[in-house]
Amino acid sequence: MLASVDAIEAGLGSAGYIASRQVSTAIYLAHHLRKPILVEGPAGVGKTELSKATATFTGLPLIRMQCYEGLDEAKAIYEWKYGKQLLYTQILRDKLSETLRDVDGLGPALERLGNIDEVFFSEQFLEPRPLLRALRQPDGAVLLVDEVDKSDQEFEAFLLEILSDYAVTIPELGTFSATVAPLVVLTSNNSRDLGDALKRRCLHLHIGYPDTALEERIIAVRVPEIEAGLRRQLVAFVQRLRSLDLKKLPSVSETIDWARALLLLHVGDLEPEIVRSTLNLLLKYEADVVAANRQIDALVRDVVGRYGAMN
């Protein structure tokens, strides 16, 4: 499945992800070089979907960790099952007198209780979080570290051990190393600059807005029911919207949503009225909607004039 770039491109396509040659090559190299991929680009261009599609066509489990400010080891790597430990402590309390009945002196008693303490910090009380779960998958996994730029620099620091050695150290238990290294995809919307140490350990992949031909292929796969003529019109319209000075340009995911909406509304050709009534699916800021509205008539006329009315 990951034997060649062509096989990966076909596999992603079978999972509904239309990948450029650059994207397929990045997945191929990440797998064979055992290096994570840092995928950067604007929101909604398919960074997260790339991981989902890769997991789908390879049959590997997708383990996702959503990053946020304040994310720490307890949520990312592991924590102890404190509730279970507390329950066992209560049970042990009833057995202490029996356990220490034949012990003479405080020192031997503490030694025996120390052995019990070691049991409490064993694997049966360990709660693996996404990073550790990914390392412990016997056949590998696709590990998605989503929006890593939203995490703190401290999180980057303990992430480095995993990205370097595919291993994590738990003080009470030792080091856990992956039998099969996971395919790691980190995504970033560039809300902050990531550290050089993190970037150095990753292959870099930038996914930008697709060109007209690629976006038409994406819509054809994701919204196959839509007529070819309308598909050309709506993609051309979105491409022209992206040339405007907007706060947030429409992404591929928003083009897909708009295509589904036009299909639901039984639209044959783009018309200024229907575009205005559905523009909120493409633009997420009122200032952008106001700016685009001034040019709707000209944009629609240009698109329909170029591709021709369907009716």
Stockholm file with secondary structure:
# STOCKHOLM 1.0

chainA/1-311         MLASVDAIEAGLGSAGYIASRQVSTAIYLAHHLRKPILVEGPAGVGKTELSKATATFTGLPLIRMQCYEGLDEAKAIYEWKYGKQLLYTQILRDKLSETLRDVDGLGPALERLGNIDEVFFSEQFLEPRPLLRALRQPDGAVLLVDEVDKSDQEFEAFLLEILSDYAVTIPELGTFSATVAPLVVLTSNNSRDLGDALKRRCLHLHIGYPDTALEERIIAVRVPEIEAGLRRQLVAFVQRLRSLDLKKLPSVSETIDWARALLLLHVGDLEPEIVRSTLNLLLKYEADVVAANRQIDALVRDVVGRYGAMN
#=GR chainA/1-311 SS CCSSHHHHHHHHHHTTCCCCHHHHHHHHHHHHHTCCEEEECSTTSSHHHHHHHHHHHHTCCEEEEECCTTCCHHHHTEEECHHHHHHHHHHHHHHHHHHTTTCCSHHHHHHHHHHHHHHHTSGGGEEECHHHHHHTCTTCCEEEEETGGGSCHHHHHHHHHHHHHSEEEETTTEEEECSSCCEEEEEECCSSCCCHHHHHTSEEEECCCCCHHHHHHHHHHHSTTSCHHHHHHHHHHHHHHTTSCCSSCCCHHHHHHHHHHHHHTTCCSCCHHHHHHHGGGTCCSHHHHHHHHTTHHHHHHHHHHHHCCCC
#=GC SS_cons         CCSSHHHHHHHHHHTTCCCCHHHHHHHHHHHHHTCCEEEECSTTSSHHHHHHHHHHHHTCCEEEEECCTTCCHHHHTEEECHHHHHHHHHHHHHHHHHHTTTCCSHHHHHHHHHHHHHHHTSGGGEEECHHHHHHTCTTCCEEEEETGGGSCHHHHHHHHHHHHHSEEEETTTEEEECSSCCEEEEEECCSSCCCHHHHHTSEEEECCCCCHHHHHHHHHHHSTTSCHHHHHHHHHHHHHHTTSCCSSCCCHHHHHHHHHHHHHTTCCSCCHHHHHHHGGGTCCSHHHHHHHHTTHHHHHHHHHHHHCCCC
//
